[in-house]
Amino acid sequence: MPLSEIFGPIDLALQVALAIRLLVAAALGAAIGVERELHSHPAGTRTHLLVSLGSAAFTVLSIYGFTGITNAGQLAAVDPSRVAAQIVTGIGFLGAGAILKYGATVRGLTTAASLWVTAAIGMAAGAGEIVLAVVITAIAILSLGPLRALVKRVRRTRGQTIEVRLEAGRLDALGDVSAMLAERRVEIATVNSERVAKGRYEIELALRLPAGVEPSQLLHSLTTVAGVDVLESGPTSD
């Protein structure tokens, strides 16, 4: 049986053009994934490549792969935005899987955002907007690489930001901690406290350190507060 009877008429030129779109989407997605993998984030090259490729494939299929029948019995294009809307929803679930909480630190927010942008890149490439896809990729890589380095440099000049998780045997120990931090001109950006057991509380703090104050020195000072133990500490992270 001829292939044309199985698959219908095949426009070879169109198929090649669509294949090129998919290749471009995969390459652009991988470019973002390389940056994430170099910084040891959970979603790396393969994940971003597949997100971009999948988004492009769904977009191509939504535009060229489906047709509907009108009342007159003629073929009519189906609204391609239906598939695009589902891509955006699906990427939300995938991005949520990249967000992890380590004690006082939430990590993966930037990686989740990069997956979201990568899906948009794939959709742009799949729709034939190659220049737009390349521009989005360039901006995304700029924000993840050089812009990140610039932000870190600014932070060093203005002092560091760290997150600390403490254990206290009494809730009013937070007042002693606050007083000690105020003496050292350390700003408390956020604070959360939770009773985890009888006579046991966990306190999570995000602290902005002034220039010249080292995190190790501050952590040592926290251990001198009566009834307070440092469980975990680290810099704020993407």
N, C-alpha and C positions, 0 to 999 in steps of 0.2 A: 504494500500500500504506500503510495507517495506521501512524503512528509507533509506536503501542502494540504492533504486531506485530513491529516491528524491535527496539525497545529494551525491550519489556515494559512493564508498568504503571509509570507515572511519578508519584511522590508529589511534587507541585510544592512543597508546604510544606516537605518535608524537603530538597529540593534548594536552596531559598532559604536555609534554616538552615545547610546545609553550606557554601554560598557565602559566607555571612557569617563563618563560622569561618575560611575561607581568607583573606578580606579582613583579618580581625583579625590572623591570623598574619603576613601580609605587612606590615601596618603596624607591628607590634611588632618584627619582624625589622629593618625599615628604621630604626626608632628607634635600635637598637644600632649599625647600620651607619653612621649619620650621625656618631656619636661617633668611630668608628674612622677614618672618612674625614677628619674635621676634623684628626686627628693624622697624616694622610698614611700610614696603614697599608695594606698591599697588598690586604686584603679590606675593601671599603667598603660603601656603602649597597646597591648592587645585589646583591652577593654574599650579604650577610646576609639581605636580603629573599628571595632565591631559596632559600636554605637553609631558612628558616622556612616559606616557602610550600610547598616540596617536601616537607618533613617533615610538614606538616599534610595535604597532599594524599595522601601515602602512608598516613597514619594514618586519614584518612577512608575511603579505599578499603579498607584492611584491615578496618575495622569494618562498612562498609555495602556494599562493592562485590563481595565474594566470598561464595559459599555452597558448601556441600558436600552430597553425597547420602548419606544414611544407608542402612543395610541395608534399612530399611522403604520406601525410595524417597522419603522426605520430605526437604525442605530443612533443613539445619542450618548454623549459623554456623561459619565457620572461625576457628581461634584467631588473633586479631588481633596477639598478641604476636610472632608470627613476623616480620611486616613491621617492627615496632618494633625488634626486635633487629638487623635488617639496616640500619636507618637509623643506629643507633649505630655500627656497624662502618664504614659508608660515610663518615660524617662524620670518622672518624679519619683516613682517607686525605686528605680535603679539608683538614683542619686541618694535616696534615704539610706540605702545599704552602705554607702561610702562614709556616712557620718557615724562616728564612734565616740563614746564617752569614756575617757580614762580618768576616773576620779574627778579631780577638779578641772580637768581639761577636756574640751570638746574638740575633736579633730575631724577633718574631712569635709568641712563646709565648702572650702575652695574647690576641692576635688569634685564634690557634687555639682557645684556651679559649672565646672569645666565640662562635665558630662552633659549638662543641659545645653551649654553652648555648642558642644560637639554635635549634638543632635540637630541643632539649627544649621550647622555647617553642612551636615549630610543632606538635610532637606534642601538647602540652597543649591548644592551640587546636583542633586537629583532633579531639581526643577530647571537645571540648565543655567543657573545664575553663578557661573564659575568665578567671575571677578568678585562678586559679593562674597562667595565662600572663602576665597583667598584673603580678602580684606578682614573678614571676621576671624580667620585663623591667625593672621598677623597681630591683630589687636589682642586676641586671647593669649598668645605666646608672650607678647609684650607685658601684659598684666601679670602673668605667672612668673616671668623671669626678671627682666630689667626693672620693672616697677616694684617687684618684691624686694630686690636688692636696695632700691632707693628708699623704700619704706623702712627697711632695717637700718639704713644709715641714719635716717632722721630719728629713729627711735634711740639710737646710740647717743646722739647729741642731746636728746631730751630726757634720757634715762630709760631704763628698761621696764617692761611690764611682765610680771610673773603671776602665776596662779598657784595657790597654796591650799592644801587640805589639812586641817588640824583636827585633833581629837582632844576634847576637854571633859573633865569630870564635873564641871559646873557651867551653867549657861552664862553666868555673870563674868566668866573668864574672858568673854568677848570684849567687855569693857576694858579689862587690863591690856588686852592685845591692842585695842584701838588707841589707848593712851600711849603705849610704847611706840606704835607706828607714828603717831602725831609728833612725838619728840624727835623722830628721825626724818620728819617731813615727807613721810611715805603716804601717798593718797590711796584710799580704799575705793576702787572703781565699782566693784560689786561685792556683795556678801550674802551668803546663804547658810542657814543653820538648820540642823535636823537632829531630832532625838532618835538615836538608833537603839538605845537600851536604857534601862533604869540607871540614872546617874552617868550616862555616857552620851555625849553630843559630838557631832561632826560639823565642822565649820569650813566652808569654802570661801576663799578670798581671792579677788583679782586685785593686785597691787601695782601701782605705778611708782617706780623708784626714781628719786631725783638723781641727777648726774652726780657721780662720785660714790654712790651707795652700791656696794656689791651684793648680789643675791645671797652668797654664802655667809656674809656677815649678818645680813638680816635674818636668815634662817637660824643662825646660832643665837641671835637675840630672842627669837620667838621661843626657843627651847628653854630660855631662862624664866619665862612667865610661869608662875606656879600653876600646876594642874593642866598644862598644855603640852601636847606632843605633836610634832610635825609628822604627818603620815605620808605626804607626797607633795612635791613641788616641781615646777618646770615653767619654761617660758610659754607665753600664749602661742598657740599654733594654729595653722590653717588646716 
